[in-house]
């Protein structure tokens, strides 16, 4: 491609609203242009990188026996009602009325449609296993689109779905997919960690995320220094901790006035204690019901679930919900938001003593929050706290009732925690961008939608499923975040928009002829090359080439030509090298392989 | 690909609602599956053919210097309001409120977004000309999705847009694009006619449609037997016709009672005259206004436009609107639908005499409707007609007032009409499927959205634009409609899902080894091959292969193997041939080139 025939609107200034490197550079280098919040044009360079990443994904999906399909983005709402995901996706799901008044959704994921497809086409174990995938545009009504291409409303995804007669077969495909993902990201030149992950609204029994670690990441990962464990904070378990609900009291329970202090850190500062000496008490409304049979051993019908964690810790809602279900038969909870109820609880100043003694509450205390004798807690009245709270002295008899109170892990892991492998490993934190996610779905969707197969005895079973996503655009973000420098982007060859830019100092006379010739030769041997035929100062051309980050620049100047040499520079190299005219192509090939 | 790893749900019966061959066969052969009205899953075979067509389109766009982009489907309504197309697309445009209440549209075409892109990135004549294209999923809220993939709500299109400083430059790209379209359809193995077309809601000064002629086509084309003219009926001009408003009357004006006759044909039958002896009179409401300056020569402010055509002809609204604008300064018209007004006009029984004498009406009489002396027309009263109407005797003096009445071409061309080339050519009719459309847009969008460039004297002008679409899925429809036979589909090699199917009679023992070997060899030399490794009767495998329409089938049987021969059959050939094992690959290559 000639530069003059493409559209590469580079700019010198970062866009005002671009806070992360990938957003700044992909805009500045003319890869994308924002149309509206969370919606981008992919310009020629951006699309070329996107298509190269897409093709790598496709090849690796084909290599493990995946068959490519293309499923619609427009779907009837009724399909989503069959699995209840019309509710669980909530406002993230775009909905519209068509001209006849039917509600149509514009979707972010395809479990329902692929299960419907399997319902209509698969009926025998002989047709299993089967892996279908697509590379398709998804839509998601993000509450707050942000970080450039990271949180957008329209994006390209690869989503794959596998179908099995046995869980062993699912395990096999899950492992194949896991290995394919590692190959994909390695081919794209990215360092990626696979971490244990929570399944979230997709559901299922096991899942891993593939994370590119970089500062701009929205996710927090915890990684053991033993190198044998990594997980998303949402999913991360913590190694064994003990808890004795503290020892003997260290002082009188003392009420203190703490007005105009917006958070725990401010209260701790005022009281001159560390935040880790405070207890954070959150009150949730119990919603949904479980079967009575499951609830028989627990409090008959709790109305509130109270969580207590140390002041410097955060509640992990996935852990909280699992524990609430396991110990108290609670189906689901949500933070109370009714203002009257919040006032009656004195939210922000709740003391765990009240929760333990409230007949309609059940309480989950994190192990660390139960493991000291002297705490500062809310005083059950606005703008007041108490000092020297002691669980055994001040919480009352109900503390020992296992139908009422449990001391268990309900918080997010943090740096310094023991690894859940319990091998002496210590966790550290990283930020990461989620590039891919693999799930063992089990039969959640096949049962909801009646996707069954017959075994060799003609007996019917629900199909066992897995699903596997990659955000193709996020591969570009991760490369921009992790491989750029002060001059701009620096692409791995595999996903560079062009591998080589040929830059004549002036596109005229002998320089034009030499540039044309090198450009033609490189393209002829399959090296993807762009010719900078613009009438621009050399400095501007070089700055654009560095900003865009082509892996190799070949510069054709008149002085060099007189001496029979051409300047060749790898984007990553500090210096250019002068190469004899006849050796240019070979040298470029070497640099691209390096 | 192994058949067992793909999903190819062939079926023996036509789907109940499938009325056209392409719909029947693409479903039966497992290329697509309908999810809901006008929304389809592309299954593995369908997607492979689609991607091959897409790649041919991409290569030819690149060959004429197009740069590929990918623009969003989600767009703010405000963008469409800038060009007024939020109104002109009407209910065909999907609209929805996002979670913050903003109206977002899901679009069928990208003139607005590409013009916005050019506004933000192009400012100098040095950046022109430029051709951008994309291959992207479009959405259209069809009133009545039908004919399988032909009228759908979600579909893949290639849309290209070109930008120019001069109209000569637009002409050049328009011609390049026209030639590229001819190459694309030829490479896809389709016979396609380029016809003159009306620009419709896209707008612009010139356009051509690329039509695959086949019975299932929704469009009517007129083609001259001289081979030098073809046009869509919406656009088709007619060669010179004369009109003298008839000669002397042939009988007394006679009123007849014609109750319970729903249409012209029924009236003509009752009166025992041919429909061509009747006049059809349609009444339109004048809507919109033109500048007073344009209207100064015409009737001050007509309220109705009346069109008169021969009973066997149909009004061409594009011609009617152009004539109404040219002769009477009327901006736009629509058929009256107010019931009171319809009753007052006695719609269905309007006589042209009333229209000519109505002070608020202007009248356009088609040349053929003005070219005889004896007509049957409405009697201006429900359920009544008059016989022996004669223009000169019965229409009154106003007939001669050119500000009031014009006798011009306002009808659709029909078979038998003279070619507009006026070279003695006679038009015939064909049905066609529109595969592509090219438009000279001019400055409609750049003026509306302020997309200007500066010339070498820093003077600003609106960018001149062209736009060019191809319905990629329709290439598959056209192939299915025009190349299938009683056994099923029959693909051109270029867009076949696989070029070759290798079919072992039984996938076992020596047959398995030989089939595996041929399959591997064909794929290794780049021949796209599928291996039918299913445990099925040979007859079922052959029937599926014919239904799907792979260009070549290689059958591996045990008897042949003993004799060292393999059966090779081209889908289009009547008979299979026995080929020596060593010659199979070469023979397949020959057949694919044929």
Interface residues (C-beta under 8 A of the other chain):
Chain A: X1 X2 X4 X5 X6 X7 X9 X33 X35 X36 X39 X40 X41 X42 X43 X44 X46 X47 X48 X50 X65 X67 X68 X69 X70 X71 X72 X73 X74 X75 X76 X91 X92 X94 X95 X96 X97 X98 X99 X104 X106 X113 X116 X117 X120 X121 X122 X126 X127 X130 X131 X132 X137 X139 X141 X143 X153 X154 X535
Chain B: X1 X2 X4 X5 X6 X7 X9 X33 X35 X36 X39 X40 X41 X42 X43 X44 X46 X47 X48 X50 X65 X67 X68 X69 X70 X71 X72 X73 X74 X75 X76 X91 X92 X94 X95 X96 X97 X98 X99 X104 X106 X113 X116 X117 X120 X121 X122 X126 X127 X130 X131 X132 X137 X139 X141 X143 X153 X154 X535
